[in-house]
C-alpha cells in the first residue's frame, strides 16, 4: 500500500481532511504542471535559436508511462495491455493529443503564463460550437454570457499586453483549436473504444512516444540536448523529471478529487486553479502586465467561473460538456442570473482597478517588482550634479562606460534632462506635473566622475546638493509637489568605500527622514544587497553593458584557421585587483612557467584606440578576461560584454567563487560551455585554449550564443534598470 493510500484510508483523518487533501493534491499538480513547463521553456529560450518542445513532450510521456507501469504493478491502477487494434482506434485521438501538447508548449515559450491561462478559456467556446455543429447540443443564456466575458477578456488582454507577438498569438489560437478538437473527438471515441481512465492515459503517452520520438531525431532536438551542457544541469533535469511525474499524478489527483468530494467541488477547484497559476506565473517569471491587462484578465477569469457555475447548475458532471437550451419556464431565471453576473463583473472590476496598483508592491522577484507598467507614466527630470557626461564623446574620457550609461539615461523616453540649478529644475518639474497630471521625480545624479575624485570631491558635491534641496523644501509645499530622488553612482568601491559613503550620507541625514525625498545608490558589483544592509541605503546592482552598434563585428568574422592570433589580452595586471592576471601574463606573454609556446598571443602594451581594440578582438580566436576583486566586489567588467557582442571571438572568463558572482553571471546569461568558457587556474586556461583551437565548431556555437544574449545586456537595458530602481524606492 502506498503512503498516499495509507493516509487517505487512515481512520484518524476525517472525511473533511480527506477532501481538503485531495483538493490540495489536485491543485498542486495542476498549478505546478504549468509553472514547471514554463520554467523549462524559459530555461532554453535565451540559450538556443530553436526549441526542445518535442523532446520535452516525449521525455515527459516516457516518464508518465514508466510511472503508470509501476503503479499498475503495485496494484494502484489498472488498464489493459498494449494491443495494436486498440492503438489504431486510439491513434486519431492521440494525434490531437500530441498537437495539444506541442501547441501548449509553444504558447508557453512565446507568451506569459497569465495570458496563456486566460486564452485557454477560449477552448470552452470552441467545444460549445463543436458540440452544436457535430452533436446538435445547444447552450443556454448564462453560457453565452460567460462566452462574451471570456472573449472580451482574452481579446483585450492580448491587445493590452505589450509582450504579445503575432507568433505567440498564433500558437495560443492553435492550442485552443487543438484542445477543443481533442475534447470533441474524445467524446466520440469514448463511445466506441472501451478504455478506462488510466487506459486512455497509457495509450496517449505510449503513442505520443511512438509518434514524436522520430521527430526529435529528425529535427535534431536530441542531438541538441546531448551537445548542450547547460541542459545537463541538476536544475533543468529535475524540472524535466518532475514534470513527467506530475503529468501522471495529475490524472490520479483529478480522479481522487472527484471520488473524495464531488463533481461540483472538482469543477470549482479547477476554475480556482487559474488564480494561483496567473499570480505565480506573473510573479515567478516577471511578466510585464499593466493595470488594463489585469482588468481584462479578471473579466476573462469571471467568464470562466460563470461558465463553470452554469455547467454545475445544469446538473452536468463534466465542465467541458455543453448545456441544453433552457425551457420557457426557466428563461426568466436565466436572464436574471445573467444580469446578476454582469453586475458582479462590474463590481469586481471596480475593485480590481482600486487594488491593482498596490498588489505588485506585495510581491517581488529577485529584488525587482513587477509593477513597471504602473510607473510608465512617471516622468523623471534628471539633472547632472557635476557635468552631463552624456554630452561628451567616448574618446575624450578615461572610462567610456561613464559616457555610455549617461547617454543611455539621457535617451530614455521617461527621462528629460534639465540643465540649470536644482531650484530651476524643481520648478520645471512642478510645471510638468501641474500641466500634464503625471507624477514627476526630480533626480539629481551624483555621477561616477564625482566618486572618482576622492572623499573631498564627494563631500563637496553632496553638501552643495543637500543645501539646495533643503532650500527647495523650505520654500515649497511638498504635499502635491514632485518627488526628489538623489541617485549616487558609486564608483571605485574598492577604494575607501566606507569613507566615501560617509561623505555622501552625512549631508543628507535630515533629508532622508522627510517625505518625498529618497537617496539611492548604484553599484557595478553584484554585492548590492550586502551594501544596502551595510549602509542602510537602497543599492541597485547595475552590471556593465555594451553598445552593440560599436562592438558587433560579425561582418569581420573569418574562420579560425585563417586567423593569425590565438588569444588576445590587454589588461591591468595589479595582483590586488585581479588575482590571476599576472600569472596568466607571465605564462602566455613571458613564456615562463607552464609551456605555452604553441599558443600565439597578441598582448599590446600601448593604449589601444577603439579601432585598434576592435581589430584585436576580430583577429584573435579567443579573448581572456578575469573577475575584478573576486570575493570582494566580483566585478564583471565591460570586456565580458564587448567580447560576447563581437560575434567573432570566444570569451574565456575566470570562474566565479562567490554565490553573488555566480548568480549574477547566470542571470546575465553567462553560462559555461553555452555563452562563455570558464577556467579556474592557468593550467585549466591553457587546456581550454588548446581544445577550442582544434574544436572550432563548438567555439563558433558558443560565440553565436554569446552574441544573442548581448541584446539583453545593452546600456539601454542598464538605464532602464536604474530608472526602475529610482521609481521603486522613491517615497
ChimeraX attribute file (.defattr): number of C-alpha atoms within 10 A of each C-alpha:
attribute: neighborCount
match mode: 1-to-1
recipient: residues
	/A:1	8
	/A:2	10
	/A:3	8
	/A:4	9
	/A:5	10
	/A:6	10
	/A:7	13
	/A:8	18
	/A:9	13
	/A:10	11
	/A:11	9
	/A:12	9
	/A:13	11
	/A:14	12
	/A:15	14
	/A:16	11
	/A:17	12
	/A:18	19
	/A:19	20
	/A:20	15
	/A:21	18
	/A:22	23
	/A:23	22
	/A:24	15
	/A:25	18
	/A:26	26
	/A:27	24
	/A:28	16
	/A:29	21
	/A:30	22
	/A:31	20
	/A:32	20
	/A:33	21
	/A:34	19
	/A:35	19
	/A:36	17
	/A:37	23
	/A:38	22
	/A:39	20
	/A:40	23
	/A:41	21
	/A:42	15
	/A:43	16
	/A:44	17
	/A:45	15
	/A:46	15
	/A:47	23
	/A:48	18
	/A:49	10
	/A:50	11
	/A:51	19
	/A:52	21
	/A:53	21
	/A:54	22
	/A:55	22
	/A:56	24
	/A:57	23
	/A:58	25
	/A:59	18
	/A:60	24
	/A:61	25
	/A:62	19
	/A:63	21
	/A:64	24
	/A:65	22
	/A:66	17
	/A:67	18
	/A:68	23
	/A:69	17
	/A:70	13
	/A:71	14
	/A:72	14
	/A:73	11
	/A:74	11
	/A:75	11
	/A:76	14
	/A:77	16
	/A:78	16
	/A:79	17
	/A:80	13
	/A:81	9
	/A:82	12
	/A:83	9
	/A:84	8
	/A:85	9
	/A:86	15
	/A:87	16
	/A:88	12
	/A:89	13
	/A:90	20
	/A:91	17
	/A:92	14
	/A:93	25
	/A:94	24
	/A:95	18
	/A:96	21
	/A:97	21
	/A:98	24
	/A:99	20
	/A:100	20
	/A:101	20
	/A:102	19
	/A:103	22
	/A:104	24
	/A:105	25
	/A:106	23
	/A:107	27
	/A:108	25
	/A:109	23
	/A:110	23
	/A:111	22
	/A:112	23
	/A:113	25
	/A:114	24
	/A:115	27
	/A:116	26
	/A:117	23
	/A:118	26
	/A:119	25
	/A:120	23
	/A:121	25
	/A:122	25
	/A:123	21
	/A:124	24
	/A:125	23
	/A:126	19
	/A:127	22
	/A:128	24
	/A:129	18
	/A:130	19
	/A:131	20
	/A:132	14
	/A:133	11
	/A:134	11
	/A:135	12
	/A:136	10
	/A:137	16
	/A:138	16
	/A:139	16
	/A:140	19
	/A:141	18
	/A:142	25
	/A:143	26
	/A:144	18
	/A:145	21
	/A:146	29
	/A:147	22
	/A:148	16
	/A:149	25
	/A:150	31
	/A:151	21
	/A:152	16
	/A:153	27
	/A:154	26
	/A:155	17
	/A:156	17
	/A:157	27
	/A:158	22
	/A:159	15
	/A:160	16
	/A:161	19
	/A:162	12
	/A:163	15
	/A:164	16
	/A:165	13
	/A:166	9
	/A:167	12
	/A:168	19
	/A:169	18
	/A:170	14
	/A:171	22
	/A:172	26
	/A:173	19
	/A:174	18
	/A:175	26
	/A:176	24
	/A:177	20
	/A:178	24
	/A:179	26
	/A:180	26
	/A:181	21
	/A:182	21
	/A:183	21
	/A:184	21
	/A:185	16
	/A:186	20
	/A:187	14
	/A:188	13
	/A:189	16
	/A:190	14
	/A:191	9
	/A:192	10
	/A:193	13
	/A:194	11
	/A:195	18
	/A:196	14
	/A:197	14
	/A:198	19
	/A:199	17
	/A:200	20
	/A:201	19
	/A:202	24
	/A:203	24
	/A:204	22
	/A:205	24
	/A:206	20
	/A:207	22
	/A:208	23
	/A:209	22
	/A:210	11
	/A:211	16
	/A:212	17
	/A:213	18
	/A:214	12
	/A:215	16
	/A:216	19
	/A:217	13
	/A:218	11
	/A:219	13
	/A:220	14
	/A:221	20
	/A:222	18
	/A:223	12
	/A:224	18
	/A:225	15
	/A:226	12
	/A:227	13
	/A:228	15
	/A:229	13
	/A:230	20
	/A:231	18
	/A:232	13
	/A:233	10
	/A:234	10
	/A:235	12
	/A:236	18
	/A:237	14
	/A:238	12
	/A:239	16
	/A:240	20
	/A:241	17
	/A:242	17
	/A:243	27
	/A:244	25
	/A:245	22
	/A:246	22
	/A:247	21
	/A:248	23
	/A:249	19
	/A:250	20
	/A:251	17
	/A:252	18
	/A:253	22
	/A:254	20
	/A:255	17
	/A:256	20
	/A:257	26
	/A:258	19
	/A:259	13
	/A:260	20
	/A:261	17
	/A:262	13
	/A:263	19
	/A:264	20
	/A:265	16
	/A:266	25
	/A:267	22
	/A:268	15
	/A:269	16
	/A:270	20
	/A:271	20
	/A:272	15
	/A:273	16
	/A:274	22
	/A:275	16
	/A:276	15
	/A:277	21
	/A:278	22
	/A:279	14
	/A:280	19
	/A:281	23
	/A:282	21
	/A:283	18
	/A:284	16
	/A:285	16
	/A:286	18
	/A:287	22
	/A:288	16
	/A:289	23
	/A:290	21
	/A:291	18
	/A:292	18
	/A:293	22
	/A:294	21
	/A:295	21
	/A:296	26
	/A:297	27
	/A:298	23
	/A:299	28
	/A:300	31
	/A:301	26
	/A:302	23
	/A:303	29
	/A:304	25
	/A:305	21
	/A:306	25
	/A:307	27
	/A:308	21
	/A:309	19
	/A:310	24
	/A:311	24
	/A:312	19
	/A:313	11
	/A:314	13
	/A:315	11
	/A:316	15
	/A:317	15
	/A:318	14
	/A:319	21
	/A:320	20
	/A:321	17
	/A:322	25
	/A:323	23
	/A:324	13
	/A:325	12
	/A:326	17
	/A:327	10
	/A:328	8
	/A:329	8
	/A:330	10
	/A:331	14
	/A:332	12
	/A:333	14
	/A:334	18
	/A:335	15
	/A:336	12
	/A:337	16
	/A:338	19
	/A:339	14
	/A:340	11
	/A:341	19
	/A:342	17
	/A:343	12
	/A:344	13
	/A:345	20
	/A:346	12
	/A:347	11
	/A:348	16
	/A:349	18
	/A:350	12
	/A:351	12
	/A:352	19
	/A:353	14
	/A:354	12
	/A:355	12
	/A:356	17
	/A:357	15
	/A:358	12
	/A:359	12
	/A:360	16
	/A:361	12
	/A:362	8
	/A:363	17
	/A:364	14
	/A:365	12
	/A:366	8
	/A:367	11
	/A:368	15
	/A:369	17
	/A:370	24
	/A:371	25
	/A:372	19
	/A:373	14
	/A:374	16
	/A:375	17
	/A:376	15
	/A:377	13
	/A:378	17
	/A:379	21
	/A:380	27
	/A:381	23
	/A:382	25
	/A:383	24
	/A:384	21
	/A:385	22
	/A:386	14
	/A:387	15
	/A:388	19
	/A:389	22
	/A:390	18
	/A:391	11
	/A:392	16
	/A:393	12
	/A:394	16
	/A:395	11
	/A:396	9
	/A:397	12
	/A:398	9
	/A:399	12
	/A:400	15
	/A:401	19
	/A:402	19
	/A:403	22
	/A:404	24
	/A:405	25
	/A:406	22
	/A:407	20
	/A:408	19
	/A:409	24
	/A:410	21
	/A:411	15
	/A:412	15
	/A:413	11
	/A:414	18
	/A:415	19
	/A:416	17
	/A:417	18
	/A:418	21
	/A:419	14
	/A:420	12
	/A:421	14
	/A:422	21
	/A:423	14
	/A:424	13
	/A:425	20
	/A:426	26
	/A:427	17
	/A:428	16
	/A:429	25
	/A:430	21
	/A:431	15
	/A:432	17
	/A:433	19
	/A:434	14
	/A:435	8
	/A:436	10
	/A:437	12
	/A:438	15
	/A:439	20
	/A:440	25
	/A:441	27
	/A:442	27
	/A:443	27
	/A:444	25
	/A:445	22
	/A:446	24
	/A:447	23
	/A:448	22
	/A:449	18
	/A:450	23
	/A:451	24
	/A:452	16
	/A:453	11
	/A:454	16
	/A:455	18
	/A:456	13
	/A:457	16
	/A:458	24
	/A:459	22
	/A:460	14
	/A:461	18
	/A:462	23
	/A:463	16
	/A:464	12
	/A:465	20
	/A:466	20
	/A:467	13
	/A:468	14
	/A:469	19
	/A:470	13
	/A:471	12
	/A:472	17
	/A:473	16
	/A:474	9
	/A:475	8
	/A:476	11
	/A:477	10
	/A:478	15
	/A:479	9
	/A:480	11
	/A:481	19
	/A:482	27
	/A:483	24
	/A:484	25
	/A:485	23
	/A:486	27
	/A:487	24
	/A:488	24
	/A:489	22
	/A:490	24
	/A:491	21
	/A:492	15
	/A:493	17
	/A:494	12
	/A:495	11
	/A:496	11
	/A:497	16
	/A:498	13
	/A:499	14
	/A:500	22
	/A:501	20
	/A:502	14
	/A:503	21
	/A:504	25
	/A:505	22
	/A:506	13
	/A:507	19
	/A:508	21
	/A:509	12
	/A:510	11
	/A:511	18
	/A:512	15
	/A:513	10
	/A:514	12
	/A:515	13
	/A:516	19
	/A:517	22
	/A:518	22
	/A:519	24
	/A:520	21
	/A:521	24
	/A:522	23
	/A:523	23
	/A:524	21
	/A:525	28
	/A:526	25
	/A:527	22
	/A:528	21
	/A:529	16
	/A:530	12
	/A:531	20
	/A:532	15
	/A:533	11
	/A:534	10
	/A:535	13
	/A:536	10
	/A:537	19
	/A:538	20
	/A:539	26
	/A:540	28
	/A:541	22
	/A:542	23
	/A:543	24
	/A:544	23
	/A:545	26
	/A:546	28
	/A:547	20
	/A:548	19
	/A:549	8
	/A:550	13
	/A:551	20
	/A:552	21
	/A:553	19
	/A:554	15
	/A:555	10
	/A:556	14
	/A:557	15
	/A:558	14
	/A:559	11
	/A:560	23
	/A:561	12
	/A:562	9
	/A:563	13
	/A:564	13
	/A:565	19
	/A:566	22
	/A:567	25
	/A:568	23
	/A:569	22
	/A:570	19
	/A:571	16
	/A:572	10
	/A:573	15
	/A:574	11
	/A:575	12
	/A:576	10
	/A:577	19
	/A:578	18
	/A:579	17
	/A:580	19
	/A:581	23
	/A:582	14
	/A:583	18
	/A:584	23
	/A:585	18
	/A:586	13
	/A:587	19
	/A:588	24
	/A:589	17
	/A:590	11
	/A:591	14
	/A:592	14
	/A:593	11
	/A:594	14
	/A:595	12
	/A:596	17
	/A:597	12
	/A:598	9
	/A:599	17
	/A:600	16
	/A:601	19
	/A:602	20
	/A:603	15
	/A:604	14
	/A:605	9
	/A:606	7
	/A:607	9
	/A:608	13
	/A:609	10
	/A:610	13
	/A:611	9
	/A:612	11
	/A:613	15
	/A:614	19
	/A:615	14
	/A:616	22
	/A:617	26
	/A:618	26
	/A:619	23
	/A:620	23
	/A:621	30
	/A:622	26
	/A:623	26
	/A:624	25
	/A:625	23
	/A:626	26
	/A:627	23
	/A:628	19
	/A:629	17
	/A:630	20
	/A:631	15
	/A:632	15
	/A:633	22
	/A:634	24
	/A:635	22
	/A:636	26
	/A:637	17
	/A:638	15
	/A:639	19
	/A:640	24
	/A:641	26
	/A:642	24
	/A:643	30
	/A:644	29
	/A:645	30
	/A:646	27
	/A:647	25
	/A:648	29
	/A:649	32
	/A:650	28
	/A:651	28
	/A:652	23
	/A:653	22
	/A:654	24
	/A:655	18
	/A:656	21
	/A:657	13
	/A:658	16
	/A:659	12
	/A:660	19
	/A:661	23
	/A:662	16
	/A:663	14
	/A:664	21
	/A:665	18
	/A:666	12
	/A:667	11
	/A:668	14
	/A:669	21
	/A:670	25
	/A:671	19
	/A:672	18
	/A:673	17
	/A:674	22
	/A:675	26
	/A:676	23
	/A:677	24
	/A:678	22
	/A:679	20
	/A:680	14
	/A:681	13
	/A:682	18
	/A:683	15
	/A:684	11
	/A:685	19
	/A:686	18
	/A:687	11
	/A:688	15
	/A:689	22
	/A:690	14
	/A:691	13
	/A:692	19
	/A:693	18
	/A:694	12
	/A:695	12
	/A:696	15
	/A:697	12
	/A:698	15
	/A:699	25
	/A:700	19
	/A:701	15
	/A:702	25
	/A:703	25
	/A:704	23
	/A:705	23
	/A:706	28
	/A:707	22
	/A:708	20
	/A:709	20
	/A:710	24
	/A:711	16
	/A:712	16
	/A:713	20
	/A:714	21
	/A:715	24
	/A:716	23
	/A:717	20
	/A:718	22
	/A:719	22
	/A:720	17
	/A:721	16
	/A:722	22
	/A:723	19
	/A:724	19
	/A:725	23
	/A:726	25
	/A:727	20
	/A:728	15
	/A:729	16
	/A:730	17
	/A:731	15
